[in-house]
């Protein structure tokens, strides 16, 4: 497995895209590249989201795999997609496969979770945001996390701030408020935006092509960061009594989690890509979820996200270069064992689903 990891893992967006395109071409995939032509950033290279279609084009079993929704998390997602392209024949023509590479190419290229306008794509599928059940909590948390003081992102200062929130609102509610994101502070972390981004519009367009075109559909959005180091969960944001949750659990087993079951490292996220996929593709004969593999723990990950957001906006070029490397290592550890585990988890999900269709 480690040799396979070395073959598909990259160190830059451009290298990842090259490996992906070479892998899909060699396996007969048809690829369309969509240029991100937003003019609010400068890049030495053109940035693309690539959509590759392969496998058995006549099959009514669709398999979607997406990478880079949170740009910097795209490294391991891209590796999984390249691995799948190289091993398409292992599925014996069972699937029509749609690979969406680098949903957020700006974040991938510049090692950010967000896009060129500081918008979190995975919270951008609700136009202008939505009303919160506890606006006081949401505003207090996200106002407190805005990038107006570097000292705030000192680890101990962050612990102090969160402790105050935990005492007042409770741990779970505070964590939920952070993860759900916010639509008020455009310079803040987890900002969902007030309009549909380039990436959001593209994903909607692609998914609408395939609605009502399948008998079964397995949809995976690939992420990293939450949970225990190297441990996987397949996050399905549905009630445990729903048909989709039951279908997922029957096919994939104990790796399936839900925020409504209390066994997930994530809370329910409004405006997510997963929720948009469910709206478009429906819940009949679909399994739509997120593969999440843990890295360094919630507090460490949060502190690094907040620090990166501050430095990207106010730091020196040297500081930006350093924090870019740190954030990349948080979501894409250099540890080959971790990378091999991730691809192994991905591999198992696909084959468990494959077996469930027999």
C-alpha positions in Angstrom: 0.0 0.0 0.0 2.8 2.5 0.8 4.1 2.1 -2.8 0.6 3.0 -4.1 0.6 6.0 -1.7 3.8 7.3 -3.1 2.5 7.0 -6.7 -0.7 9.0 -6.1 0.2 11.5 -3.4 1.3 15.0 -4.4 2.9 18.0 -2.7 1.3 20.8 -4.8 -2.0 21.4 -6.5 -0.4 21.3 -9.9 1.3 18.0 -9.1 -1.9 16.6 -7.8 -3.8 17.7 -10.9 -1.1 16.2 -13.2 -1.3 12.8 -11.4 -5.1 12.9 -11.5 -5.3 13.8 -15.2 -2.7 11.2 -16.2 -4.5 8.5 -14.1 -7.9 9.2 -15.6 -6.6 9.4 -19.1 -4.8 6.1 -18.8 -8.1 4.5 -17.7 -10.2 5.9 -20.4 -12.0 8.6 -18.5 -13.5 11.6 -20.3 -12.4 14.8 -18.5 -13.7 18.4 -18.7 -11.7 21.1 -17.0 -13.5 24.2 -15.7 -11.3 27.3 -15.3 -11.8 29.4 -12.2 -11.8 32.8 -13.9 -12.6 34.8 -10.8 -10.4 37.9 -10.9 -9.9 38.6 -7.3 -6.6 36.6 -6.9 -3.2 36.3 -8.7 -1.8 32.9 -9.5 1.1 31.7 -11.5 -1.0 28.9 -13.0 -4.5 28.5 -14.1 -6.8 26.9 -11.6 -9.3 24.3 -12.6 -12.0 22.0 -11.2 -11.8 18.9 -13.3 -14.8 16.5 -13.8 -13.8 13.1 -15.1 -16.4 10.4 -16.1 -15.4 6.8 -16.5 -16.1 3.2 -15.6 -19.1 1.6 -17.3 -20.9 4.5 -18.9 -24.0 2.4 -19.4 -24.3 1.5 -15.7 -27.2 2.8 -13.7 -25.1 2.6 -10.5 -23.5 6.0 -10.0 -20.4 6.6 -7.9 -19.5 10.3 -7.2 -16.1 11.1 -5.5 -15.3 14.7 -4.7 -12.0 16.3 -3.5 -10.9 19.7 -2.3 -14.2 21.1 -1.1 -12.0 22.5 1.7 -9.1 23.3 -0.7 -6.1 22.2 1.4 -7.9 18.9 2.2 -7.7 18.2 -1.5 -4.3 16.5 -1.3 -5.5 13.3 0.2 -8.8 13.4 -1.7 -6.9 13.8 -5.0 -4.8 10.8 -4.1 -7.9 8.7 -3.5 -9.4 9.8 -6.8 -6.2 8.9 -8.7 -6.0 5.6 -7.0 -9.6 4.9 -8.0 -9.0 5.8 -11.6 -6.0 3.5 -11.7 -8.0 0.6 -10.2 -11.3 1.2 -12.0 -11.2 -2.3 -13.5 -11.4 -3.8 -10.0 -15.1 -3.0 -10.0 -15.9 -5.1 -13.0 -18.0 -2.5 -14.8 -20.4 -2.1 -11.9 -20.3 1.7 -11.7 -20.4 4.8 -13.8 -17.8 6.9 -12.0 -17.9 10.7 -11.7 -14.8 12.2 -10.2 -14.9 16.0 -9.3 -11.3 17.0 -8.6 -10.5 20.2 -6.7 -13.9 21.6 -6.0 -12.1 24.7 -4.5 -9.0 25.0 -6.6 -7.9 28.3 -5.1 -7.9 26.8 -1.6 -6.0 23.8 -2.9 -3.3 25.9 -4.7 -2.8 28.3 -1.8 -3.3 25.8 1.1 -6.4 27.4 2.5 -9.7 25.8 3.5 -11.7 28.7 2.0 -12.0 30.2 -1.5 -10.7 33.4 -3.0 -13.3 35.4 -1.1 -12.7 33.7 2.3 -15.9 31.7 1.8 -16.2 28.2 3.1 -17.7 26.3 0.2 -19.1 23.6 2.5 -21.3 26.3 4.1 -22.2 28.1 0.9 -25.2 26.2 -0.4 -27.6 28.2 1.7 -27.9 31.6 0.0 -27.2 34.4 2.5 -27.3 32.1 5.5 -30.2 31.0 7.6 -31.7 31.9 11.0 -29.9 30.2 13.9 -31.7 28.5 16.8 -29.4 30.5 19.2 -28.2 33.7 17.6 -26.7 34.9 20.9 -24.4 31.9 21.0 -23.5 32.0 17.3 -22.7 35.7 17.4 -20.7 35.5 20.6 -18.6 32.6 19.3 -17.9 33.9 15.9 -17.4 37.5 16.9 -14.9 36.2 19.4 -13.1 34.2 16.7 -12.7 37.1 14.2 -9.1 37.9 13.1 -8.6 41.2 15.0 -5.8 40.1 17.4 -2.9 37.6 16.9 -2.8 37.1 20.6 -6.3 35.6 20.5 -4.9 32.6 18.6 -2.4 31.7 21.2 -3.3 28.2 22.3 -3.9 29.1 25.9 -5.9 32.2 25.0 -8.1 30.1 22.8 -8.7 27.6 25.5 -9.7 30.4 27.9 -12.2 31.9 25.4 -13.7 28.5 24.6 -13.9 27.6 28.3 -16.1 30.7 28.9 -18.4 29.6 26.1 -18.5 26.1 27.4 -19.5 27.3 30.9 -22.2 29.6 29.5 -23.6 27.5 26.7 -22.3 24.0 27.1 -19.6 22.1 25.2 -21.7 20.5 22.5 -23.7 23.7 21.7 -20.4 25.7 21.4 -18.8 23.2 19.2 -21.9 23.0 17.1 -22.0 26.8 16.7 -18.4 26.9 15.5 -18.9 24.0 13.0 -22.2 25.3 11.6 -20.4 28.4 10.5 -21.5 32.0 10.2 -22.8 34.5 7.6 -22.1 37.8 9.3 -18.3 38.3 9.4 -16.7 38.1 6.0 -13.2 38.2 7.4 -14.0 35.4 10.0 -13.5 31.7 9.9 -16.2 29.3 8.7 -17.9 32.2 6.7 -20.6 30.8 4.4 -21.0 33.9 2.2 -24.0 35.8 1.0 -24.0 34.7 -2.6 -23.4 31.5 -4.5 -19.7 31.1 -5.4 -18.1 29.9 -8.6 -17.6 26.5 -7.1 -21.1 26.2 -5.7 -22.6 27.1 -9.1 -20.4 24.5 -10.9 -21.3 21.7 -8.5 -25.0 22.4 -8.9 -24.6 22.3 -12.7 -22.8 19.0 -12.6 -25.1 17.3 -10.2 -28.2 18.4 -12.1 -26.9 16.5 -15.2 -27.2 13.2 -13.3 -30.4 13.6 -11.3 -33.0 10.9 -12.2 -30.3 9.1 -14.3 -29.5 6.2 -11.9 -30.9 3.2 -10.0 -28.4 3.5 -7.2 -26.0 6.3 -6.2 -23.1 6.4 -3.8 -21.8 10.0 -3.2 -18.5 10.6 -1.2 -17.1 14.0 -0.4 -13.6 13.5 0.9 -12.4 15.5 4.0 -9.8 15.2 6.7 -9.1 16.7 10.2 -11.9 15.7 12.5 -11.7 12.7 14.8 -8.9 10.5 16.2 -5.7 10.3 14.3 -6.1 7.9 11.4 -9.6 6.9 12.4 -12.4 7.1 9.8 -16.1 7.8 9.8 -18.6 8.1 7.0 -20.8 11.0 8.1 -24.4 10.8 6.9 -26.3 13.8 8.2 -29.7 12.0 8.4 -31.8 10.8 11.2 -30.9 7.3 12.2 -34.4 6.2 11.4 -34.2 7.5 7.8 -34.0 5.2 4.9 -30.7 6.7 3.8 -29.0 6.1 7.1 -30.3 2.6 7.3 -29.2 1.9 3.8 -25.7 3.3 4.5 -25.4 1.3 7.8 -26.5 -1.9 6.1 -24.0 -1.4 3.3 -21.0 0.0 5.1 -21.4 -1.0 8.8 -20.2 0.7 11.9 -18.1 3.4 10.1 -21.4 5.2 9.4 -22.1 8.0 11.8 -24.7 10.7 12.2 -24.9 13.9 14.4 -28.4 12.8 15.2 -27.0 9.6 16.7 -24.5 11.3 18.9 -21.6 9.2 17.5 -20.2 11.7 15.0 -17.2 14.0 15.4 -19.1 16.5 13.4 -22.2 18.5 14.1 -25.0 19.1 11.5 -23.7 21.7 9.0 -26.2 23.9 7.2 -25.5 24.8 3.6 -23.1 21.9 3.0 -22.3 20.3 -0.3 -23.7 17.0 1.1 -27.0 18.6 1.8 -27.1 20.2 -1.7 -26.4 16.8 -3.2 -29.3 15.3 -1.3 -31.6 18.0 -2.6 -30.6 17.5 -6.2 -30.1 13.7 -6.3 -32.8 12.8 -3.8 -32.8 10.3 -1.0 -34.3 7.3 -2.8 -31.6 4.6 -3.5 -28.8 7.1 -2.6 -26.1 7.1 0.0 -24.7 10.6 0.3 -22.1 11.4 2.9 -18.6 12.6 3.9 -15.6 10.4 4.5 -13.6 12.1 7.4 -10.3 10.8 8.7 -8.9 12.4 11.8 -5.6 14.1 12.2 -4.5 16.2 15.3 -7.6 16.8 17.4 -10.4 19.5 17.3 -8.6 22.2 19.4 -5.3 21.9 17.5 -7.1 22.0 14.2 -9.3 25.0 15.2 -6.3 26.9 16.5 -4.4 26.4 13.3 -7.4 27.4 11.2 -7.8 30.7 13.1 -4.1 31.5 13.1 -4.0 30.9 9.3 -7.0 33.2 8.8 -5.3 36.0 10.7 -1.9 35.7 9.1 -3.4 35.3 5.5 -5.1 38.7 6.0 -2.5 40.6 8.1 0.8 38.7 8.2 4.1 39.1 6.4 5.0 37.1 3.3 7.3 34.9 5.4 4.6 34.3 8.0 2.1 33.4 5.3 4.5 30.9 3.7 5.1 29.3 7.1 1.4 29.1 8.1 0.5 27.7 4.7 2.9 24.8 5.3 1.5 24.3 8.8 -2.1 24.2 7.7 -1.2 21.7 4.9 0.4 19.4 7.5 -2.6 19.6 9.7 -5.0 18.3 7.1 -2.4 16.3 5.1 0.1 14.8 7.5 3.5 13.9 6.0 3.2 10.5 7.7 2.9 7.9 5.0 1.2 5.5 7.4 -1.7 8.1 7.8 -2.0 8.6 4.1 -2.0 4.8 3.5 -4.7 4.4 6.2 -6.8 7.1 4.5 -6.6 5.4 1.1 -7.3 2.1 2.9 -10.5 3.5 4.5 -11.6 4.8 1.1 -10.9 1.5 -0.6 -12.9 -0.4 2.0 -15.9 1.9 1.7 -16.0 1.4 -2.1 -15.7 -2.4 -1.9 -18.2 -2.7 0.9 -20.7 -0.7 -1.2 -19.8 -2.8 -4.3 -20.5 -6.0 -2.3 -23.8 -4.6 -1.1 -25.1 -4.3 -4.7 -24.5 -8.0 -5.5 
